[in-house]
Each structure stands twice: as structure tokens, then as C-alpha cells.
Amino acid sequence: MSKAKKKSTSTGTIALNKRARHDYFVDTKFEAGLCLEGWEVKSLREGKAQLVDAFVIIHQNEAWLIGARITPLLSASTHVVCDPLRKRKLLLNRKELDKIIQVTEQKGKTCAAMALYWKGNHIKCEVALVTGKQDHDKRNTERDRDWARDKERLMKHSA
């Protein structure tokens, strides 16, 4: 008798923080685990997460994810009081935490949550050390992106 394997229907990515890529220069990325409750995992399986205003703070040598919204499912959380914006502990090793602490103490540097995704049967958060962009930097990035798109079109038509 062979056992049927369960197929995964999702692509792996739960939520992206596109706003962070627009507002910041990304320097270094880390992969962190998350301490979640049962209703949060069920909601994340359904893709009910937003990272728009999410950021990472360091408190008593622990990393915490603040501002990430995980909307509770009506059917999965009937007996639990759910707080969609609660702070969630990030699981990082000591070297990564020390690096984040050292860099965020510098002026203009911060730590932002970039993505939530599945890795096997675990939920991971991509955390990045970032530097803020000014308005002219954002315009330059947009101009470069437009030029790359136009250049690709020109190369396509000329070939």
C-alpha cells in the first residue's frame, strides 16, 4: 500500500512588504523564525497577513516584530481572543542579533520586515537592515527602472 502525498497549493510566499523596498535601501537580509499561536498559523495558511507597516525592534536582547497584521479567521478563532497586531517574537541566533543591534544603533539605519514565507512546514520572516531613502533617491530608482523597461523593449523590437 502506498501513501498518498499531500500536494502544496501555495507558492511559499505569504506576504511581501513592497513599501519597504520603495522607502529603503536594503543592506543585509536575515531569515528569522516566528513565535506564533495556533490561530495565526491557520490564518497564514489562508494568506491573511499584511506587512505594510511592519518593523523590528530590539528589546532586552530579543527581536520583536511590530505592526504585522494577521487577520483572524472567523471559523478558526471562535474560542480565543485574537489580537491581529500583537507583537511577535523573532527567532534569531546570537550573532545575527548582535549584528542587528550594532547596525541599528547607527544614525539612519533600521531593521524592517520584508516578507513572510513558508520554508518546509515552518513560517519564516525575512528581516533586512535598511537605510532610508530620500525623495530624490526614490525618483532615481523609478527612473532607472523605467529606463531598464524601455531598453528591454527597444532590444526586443530591434532583434
N, C-alpha and C positions, 0 to 999 in steps of 0.2 A: 504494500500500500504506500503510495506516495502522498506526501502532504502538499496541499496547495499553498503557494506563497502569496502573501498579500502584496498587491501592487500599490506603489505610491502614486497618487494622482497629482501631487503638488510639485512645483519646480524647486522647492527648497527655500526660496526667499519668502519671508513673511511680510516684512515691511522695510522700506527704504526711507532714508532721510535726505530727500533731494534738496531741501532748503539748506542743509549744512554744506553740501557741495557748492552751492551757489554763493553762500556767505563767507566761506572759509577756504584757506589753502590747507590741504591735507598733508601732514608731515609723516607721521608714523602710525601704523594701524596695529591693533591688538585684537585677539579673539578672547572673549570672556564668556564664561557660563553665567547663568541667571538662577537665582533662588526664586522659584515660582510656587504658587498654590495650585491646587487641582483645577479650579475653575478657570484659572488663567491659561493653563495648558490647553484645555478644551476650547477656549476662545481663540487661542493662537492657531489651533488646527483648522479653524474656520477662517483664519486670516483677519481677525478683528483687532488689529493693532495699528497705532499711529506713532511715529517718532518725530513729528514736526517740531515740537519744542523740547525735545529730549536732550539732556546734557548729563555729564558725570561730575560728581563732587567726591572729594576725599574727606572722610570724617573718621577720626580715630584710627588712621591707617587702614581703612576699608573703603572700597569704591562703591558708590551708590548711584543707581540710575534714577534720575528725577525727571518728571514730565512726560514719561512714556505712557500713553493711554492704551489700555487693554479693555475693550468693551465687553462686559459680561454677557454670556448667552442667557436668555430667559429660561430655557429648559434645564441648563446645567447648574444654575446657581440659585435655586429656589430656597434652599435652606441655609445659605451663607450670606452674610453681609459683605457685599463687594465694594471695594474702593478702586475704581478704574485708574486713578492717578497716584496710587500709593508708591512709596519709594521701594525699589527692589535692589537687593544686594548683588553686586557683580563679583564673580569668582575669578580672581587673577592670582598669579603666583607672586612671590615677594619681589623678584627682580622687576617684573612689569609694573607693580605698584610703586616701587621706588623710582623708576624712570618717569612715571606719570606725575608723581609728587614733585620731583626735581624740575620737570619741564613746566608744569603749571604754575610754579612759583615765579617764573619769569614774566615780565610785563608783555601783554599781548597774546599770550598762549593760553589755551583752554583745552578741555577734553570733551568731545561730543560723541554721541551715539550715532553711528552711520547706518546700521542695518540690523535686522533680526532675521535669523535663518535657521533652518534645520541642519544638523550635522549628525547623521545617523538618526537616533531617536532622542537626541539632546537638542535643546534650543540654545543657540549661541547669539551673542551680541557683538557686532564689530564696533570697536571703540577706537577713535583716532585722536591723536594730538593735532590740534589745528591752530592756525593763526588767522585772525580776522582780516577780511578784505575791505578795502575802501571802495567808494563808488567808482573811481576811475579804473581800479583793478577789475571790477565786475564788468565794466564796459569793454575793457581789453579782452577779457576772456570770451565775452559774447562775440566780439568782432573776429577773434581768431577762429571760433567755432563756425561762424558764418563763412569765413574765407575758406576753411577746410571743406565745407559742404559744397561751395561754389567750384572750388578747384576739382573736387571729385566729379562734379557734373561736367566740367569742361574736358577733363581727361576721358570721361566716358563717351562724350559725343565726338571727340577727335579720333578716337580709336576705331 
